[in-house]
Amino acid sequence: MTTKEKFTVSGSQLVEKVKQLIHEGNIRRVRVLHEGRTVLEIPLSIGAPAAVAVALAAPVLAALGAFAALVTECTIEVEKVEKP
């Protein structure tokens, strides 16, 4: 079963919040929205160790940091996998 959560963060907090969510380990997909439009979608494999997921997502996080410098506020939509 999957659930969705949304977080509204400032541009300066965006990269740190995405890293924090990836470290949780039960994330299937992270979607960054700005003014209702999807700017970036990061699919994550289920069960991948958080350190590996962050290492593989490093180029994406760098691009996300550049985007974060341009916006004041955006929304992060997270798709989580609930364990039975």
Backbone as JSON Lines, residues from 0, in Angstrom:
{"i":0,"aa":"M","n":[0.84,-1.17,0.0],"ca":[0.0,0.0,0.0],"c":[0.89,1.24,0.0]}
{"i":1,"aa":"T","n":[0.51,2.25,-0.78],"ca":[1.28,3.48,-0.83],"c":[0.45,4.65,-0.32]}
{"i":2,"aa":"T","n":[1.13,5.61,0.28],"ca":[0.49,6.83,0.75],"c":[1.26,8.02,0.19]}
{"i":3,"aa":"K","n":[0.59,9.15,0.1],"ca":[1.24,10.36,-0.38],"c":[1.19,11.43,0.7]}
{"i":4,"aa":"E","n":[2.3,12.16,0.79],"ca":[2.39,13.28,1.71],"c":[2.91,14.47,0.94]}
{"i":5,"aa":"K","n":[2.52,15.67,1.37],"ca":[3.02,16.89,0.73],"c":[3.63,17.79,1.79]}
{"i":6,"aa":"F","n":[4.76,18.4,1.42],"ca":[5.44,19.34,2.29],"c":[5.7,20.61,1.5]}
{"i":7,"aa":"T","n":[5.45,21.76,2.09],"ca":[5.79,23.02,1.46],"c":[7.03,23.56,2.17]}
{"i":8,"aa":"V","n":[8.07,23.82,1.39],"ca":[9.34,24.28,1.94],"c":[9.84,25.48,1.16]}
{"i":9,"aa":"S","n":[10.73,26.23,1.79],"ca":[11.37,27.34,1.09],"c":[12.48,26.78,0.21]}
{"i":10,"aa":"G","n":[12.91,27.56,-0.75],"ca":[13.96,27.11,-1.67],"c":[15.23,26.7,-0.95]}
{"i":11,"aa":"S","n":[15.58,27.43,0.12],"ca":[16.82,27.13,0.84],"c":[16.75,25.8,1.59]}
{"i":12,"aa":"Q","n":[15.56,25.32,1.91],"ca":[15.39,24.07,2.65],"c":[15.15,22.87,1.75]}
{"i":13,"aa":"L","n":[14.99,23.09,0.46],"ca":[14.56,22.05,-0.46],"c":[15.5,20.85,-0.49]}
{"i":14,"aa":"V","n":[16.77,21.06,-0.72],"ca":[17.72,19.95,-0.86],"c":[17.83,19.17,0.44]}
{"i":15,"aa":"E","n":[17.89,19.86,1.56],"ca":[18.01,19.15,2.85],"c":[16.78,18.31,3.14]}
{"i":16,"aa":"K","n":[15.6,18.82,2.8],"ca":[14.37,18.06,3.05],"c":[14.32,16.81,2.17]}
{"i":17,"aa":"V","n":[14.74,16.94,0.9],"ca":[14.75,15.79,0.0],"c":[15.75,14.75,0.5]}
{"i":18,"aa":"K","n":[16.92,15.17,0.95],"ca":[17.91,14.23,1.5],"c":[17.34,13.51,2.73]}
{"i":19,"aa":"Q","n":[16.66,14.27,3.59],"ca":[16.07,13.68,4.79],"c":[15.03,12.63,4.41]}
{"i":20,"aa":"L","n":[14.2,12.92,3.42],"ca":[13.18,11.98,2.99],"c":[13.8,10.71,2.4]}
{"i":21,"aa":"I","n":[14.87,10.86,1.62],"ca":[15.53,9.7,1.03],"c":[16.12,8.81,2.13]}
{"i":22,"aa":"H","n":[16.65,9.43,3.18],"ca":[17.23,8.65,4.29],"c":[16.2,7.83,5.04]}
{"i":23,"aa":"E","n":[14.93,8.21,4.96],"ca":[13.88,7.44,5.64],"c":[13.79,6.02,5.11]}
{"i":24,"aa":"G","n":[14.07,5.83,3.84],"ca":[14.17,4.49,3.29],"c":[12.88,3.86,2.77]}
{"i":25,"aa":"N","n":[11.72,4.39,3.1],"ca":[10.48,3.78,2.61],"c":[9.82,4.65,1.54]}
{"i":26,"aa":"I","n":[10.63,5.41,0.83],"ca":[10.15,6.34,-0.19],"c":[10.22,5.67,-1.56]}
{"i":27,"aa":"R","n":[9.15,5.73,-2.3],"ca":[9.12,5.18,-3.66],"c":[9.4,6.27,-4.69]}
{"i":28,"aa":"R","n":[8.88,7.48,-4.45],"ca":[9.02,8.55,-5.44],"c":[8.98,9.9,-4.73]}
{"i":29,"aa":"V","n":[9.82,10.83,-5.19],"ca":[9.81,12.21,-4.7],"c":[9.53,13.1,-5.9]}
{"i":30,"aa":"R","n":[8.54,13.96,-5.76],"ca":[8.16,14.87,-6.85],"c":[8.24,16.3,-6.31]}
{"i":31,"aa":"V","n":[8.95,17.18,-7.03],"ca":[9.07,18.58,-6.65],"c":[8.13,19.39,-7.54]}
{"i":32,"aa":"L","n":[7.24,20.14,-6.91],"ca":[6.25,20.93,-7.63],"c":[6.48,22.42,-7.36]}
{"i":33,"aa":"H","n":[6.33,23.22,-8.39],"ca":[6.41,24.67,-8.24],"c":[5.24,25.27,-9.01]}
{"i":34,"aa":"E","n":[4.4,26.01,-8.29],"ca":[3.19,26.62,-8.85],"c":[2.31,25.59,-9.56]}
{"i":35,"aa":"G","n":[2.18,24.39,-8.95],"ca":[1.3,23.35,-9.47],"c":[1.88,22.5,-10.58]}
{"i":36,"aa":"R","n":[3.08,22.79,-11.02],"ca":[3.71,22.01,-12.09],"c":[4.86,21.17,-11.55]}
{"i":37,"aa":"T","n":[4.97,19.96,-12.08],"ca":[6.07,19.09,-11.67],"c":[7.36,19.59,-12.3]}
{"i":38,"aa":"V","n":[8.34,19.9,-11.46],"ca":[9.63,20.38,-11.91],"c":[10.62,19.23,-12.0]}
{"i":39,"aa":"L","n":[10.56,18.33,-11.03],"ca":[11.5,17.23,-10.96],"c":[10.83,16.05,-10.29]}
{"i":40,"aa":"E","n":[11.06,14.86,-10.84],"ca":[10.52,13.63,-10.26],"c":[11.69,12.67,-10.08]}
{"i":41,"aa":"I","n":[11.85,12.18,-8.86],"ca":[12.95,11.28,-8.53],"c":[12.37,9.93,-8.13]}
{"i":42,"aa":"P","n":[12.43,8.93,-9.01],"ca":[11.98,7.59,-8.6],"c":[13.08,6.9,-7.79]}
{"i":43,"aa":"L","n":[12.71,6.25,-6.72],"ca":[13.68,5.55,-5.87],"c":[13.3,4.09,-5.77]}
{"i":44,"aa":"S","n":[14.29,3.23,-5.81],"ca":[14.0,1.8,-5.7],"c":[13.68,1.47,-4.25]}
{"i":45,"aa":"I","n":[12.72,0.6,-4.07],"ca":[12.3,0.19,-2.74],"c":[13.35,-0.73,-2.15]}
{"i":46,"aa":"G","n":[13.72,-0.45,-0.92],"ca":[14.67,-1.3,-0.23],"c":[16.13,-0.95,-0.45]}
{"i":47,"aa":"A","n":[16.41,0.05,-1.27],"ca":[17.8,0.46,-1.47],"c":[18.28,1.16,-0.21]}
{"i":48,"aa":"P","n":[19.5,0.84,0.22],"ca":[20.02,1.54,1.39],"c":[20.07,3.05,1.13]}
{"i":49,"aa":"A","n":[19.82,3.83,2.15],"ca":[19.73,5.28,2.0],"c":[21.04,5.88,1.48]}
{"i":50,"aa":"A","n":[22.18,5.38,1.94],"ca":[23.46,5.92,1.49],"c":[23.65,5.71,-0.01]}
{"i":51,"aa":"V","n":[23.25,4.55,-0.51],"ca":[23.35,4.26,-1.94],"c":[22.39,5.15,-2.72]}
{"i":52,"aa":"A","n":[21.19,5.32,-2.2],"ca":[20.19,6.15,-2.88],"c":[20.67,7.59,-2.99]}
{"i":53,"aa":"V","n":[21.27,8.12,-1.93],"ca":[21.77,9.49,-1.96],"c":[22.94,9.61,-2.92]}
{"i":54,"aa":"A","n":[23.83,8.62,-2.93],"ca":[24.97,8.65,-3.84],"c":[24.52,8.62,-5.3]}
{"i":55,"aa":"L","n":[23.52,7.8,-5.6],"ca":[23.02,7.73,-6.97],"c":[22.25,8.99,-7.36]}
{"i":56,"aa":"A","n":[21.65,9.64,-6.38],"ca":[20.87,10.84,-6.65],"c":[21.69,12.12,-6.57]}
{"i":57,"aa":"A","n":[23.0,12.03,-6.33],"ca":[23.84,13.22,-6.17],"c":[23.74,14.2,-7.34]}
{"i":58,"aa":"P","n":[23.82,13.75,-8.59],"ca":[23.68,14.73,-9.69],"c":[22.3,15.38,-9.71]}
{"i":59,"aa":"V","n":[21.29,14.62,-9.37],"ca":[19.93,15.16,-9.32],"c":[19.82,16.19,-8.19]}
{"i":60,"aa":"L","n":[20.44,15.9,-7.06],"ca":[20.41,16.84,-5.94],"c":[21.16,18.12,-6.26]}
{"i":61,"aa":"A","n":[22.22,18.03,-7.06],"ca":[22.95,19.23,-7.49],"c":[22.05,20.1,-8.37]}
{"i":62,"aa":"A","n":[21.34,19.49,-9.29],"ca":[20.4,20.24,-10.13],"c":[19.28,20.83,-9.28]}
{"i":63,"aa":"L","n":[18.84,20.08,-8.3],"ca":[17.79,20.55,-7.41],"c":[18.26,21.77,-6.61]}
{"i":64,"aa":"G","n":[19.53,21.76,-6.23],"ca":[20.11,22.91,-5.51],"c":[20.12,24.15,-6.38]}
{"i":65,"aa":"A","n":[20.42,24.0,-7.66],"ca":[20.41,25.14,-8.58],"c":[18.99,25.68,-8.74]}
{"i":66,"aa":"F","n":[18.03,24.78,-8.84],"ca":[16.63,25.19,-8.94],"c":[16.19,25.9,-7.66]}
{"i":67,"aa":"A","n":[16.6,25.36,-6.52],"ca":[16.19,25.93,-5.23],"c":[16.67,27.36,-5.07]}
{"i":68,"aa":"A","n":[17.8,27.69,-5.68],"ca":[18.32,29.05,-5.59],"c":[17.43,30.04,-6.33]}
{"i":69,"aa":"L","n":[16.61,29.55,-7.26],"ca":[15.78,30.43,-8.08],"c":[14.36,30.62,-7.54]}
{"i":70,"aa":"V","n":[13.91,29.75,-6.66],"ca":[12.53,29.82,-6.18],"c":[12.49,30.18,-4.69]}
{"i":71,"aa":"T","n":[11.37,30.75,-4.28],"ca":[11.21,31.09,-2.87],"c":[10.48,30.0,-2.1]}
{"i":72,"aa":"E","n":[9.57,29.31,-2.8],"ca":[8.79,28.27,-2.13],"c":[8.36,27.22,-3.15]}
{"i":73,"aa":"C","n":[8.34,25.97,-2.72],"ca":[7.86,24.9,-3.59],"c":[7.28,23.79,-2.71]}
{"i":74,"aa":"T","n":[6.67,22.82,-3.37],"ca":[6.01,21.71,-2.66],"c":[6.73,20.41,-3.02]}
{"i":75,"aa":"I","n":[6.93,19.57,-2.02],"ca":[7.51,18.25,-2.23],"c":[6.38,17.24,-1.99]}
{"i":76,"aa":"E","n":[6.14,16.41,-2.99],"ca":[5.14,15.35,-2.86],"c":[5.89,14.03,-2.76]}
{"i":77,"aa":"V","n":[5.6,13.28,-1.72],"ca":[6.33,12.04,-1.44],"c":[5.37,10.87,-1.5]}
{"i":78,"aa":"E","n":[5.76,9.82,-2.22],"ca":[4.99,8.59,-2.27],"c":[5.72,7.57,-1.41]}
{"i":79,"aa":"K","n":[5.09,7.17,-0.32],"ca":[5.7,6.24,0.62],"c":[5.08,4.86,0.49]}
{"i":80,"aa":"V","n":[5.88,3.86,0.79],"ca":[5.42,2.48,0.78],"c":[5.19,2.08,2.24]}
{"i":81,"aa":"E","n":[3.96,1.7,2.53],"ca":[3.62,1.24,3.87],"c":[3.84,-0.27,3.94]}
{"i":82,"aa":"K","n":[4.59,-0.7,4.93],"ca":[4.84,-2.12,5.09],"c":[3.65,-2.77,5.79]}
{"i":83,"aa":"P","n":[3.23,-3.93,5.28],"ca":[2.06,-4.61,5.89],"c":[2.37,-5.17,7.26]}
